[in-house]
Amino acid sequence: MDKSSCFLVGYVRKPHGLKGALELFLDVDDPQSYASKEAFFLDIAGQLVPYKMVAFHWQNQKAVVHFEGISDTEQAAALAGTALYLPMEHLPSLEQDPQRFYYFEIIGFEVIGPEERSGGIIEDVLEYGPNTLLKTRLSDSGKEVLLPFIDEKFDRVDRETKRLYLDFHPELLHLD
């Protein structure tokens, strides 16, 4: 399994208790829906390694899991900070609302602003707490631009033309 066929679910936060349990940070809309997964793929030295989940429970707003073969605090501590992945086919469907999307889907899309002005091609989506920025590159100058992605300013996404329509202030394209 390689990362290009998977999506990042979250991270192992830290050991939980003395018997090898782990506390996870799941960066998903409904963390409890992941309780039925058989395994997660952990990024161990750049390789995705499957870890079979033998228990999952929700405790004090935290996901706590037991992986097969992890039976003590020392083994659990070695996994702290490790990224968790699942294959793409485990992504919840967004078919019921074609204007919803996953951030990884819009990489390579062009941002279109007021008066059909290009805000550049999206290279990355940066999440800083409650703030999300679209890192774009302007095709005419090659300049990198950061555009705030605010729900109220989002108009629509067109997957066919690979365009995301966003109301942004044109002066953001000229900041140095």
Stockholm file with secondary structure:
# STOCKHOLM 1.0

chainA/1-176         MDKSSCFLVGYVRKPHGLKGALELFLDVDDPQSYASKEAFFLDIAGQLVPYKMVAFHWQNQKAVVHFEGISDTEQAAALAGTALYLPMEHLPSLEQDPQRFYYFEIIGFEVIGPEERSGGIIEDVLEYGPNTLLKTRLSDSGKEVLLPFIDEKFDRVDRETKRLYLDFHPELLHLD
#=GR chainA/1-176 SS CCGGGEEEEEEEEEEETTTTEEEEEECSSCGGGGGGCSEEEEEETTEEEEEEEEEEEEETTEEEEEETTCCSHHHHHTTTTCEEEEEGGGSCCCTTCTTCCCGGGGTTCEEECGGGCEEEEEEEEEEETTEEEEEEECTTTCCEEEEECCGGGEEEEETTTTEEEECCCGGGGGCC
#=GC SS_cons         CCGGGEEEEEEEEEEETTTTEEEEEECSSCGGGGGGCSEEEEEETTEEEEEEEEEEEEETTEEEEEETTCCSHHHHHTTTTCEEEEEGGGSCCCTTCTTCCCGGGGTTCEEECGGGCEEEEEEEEEEETTEEEEEEECTTTCCEEEEECCGGGEEEEETTTTEEEECCCGGGGGCC
//
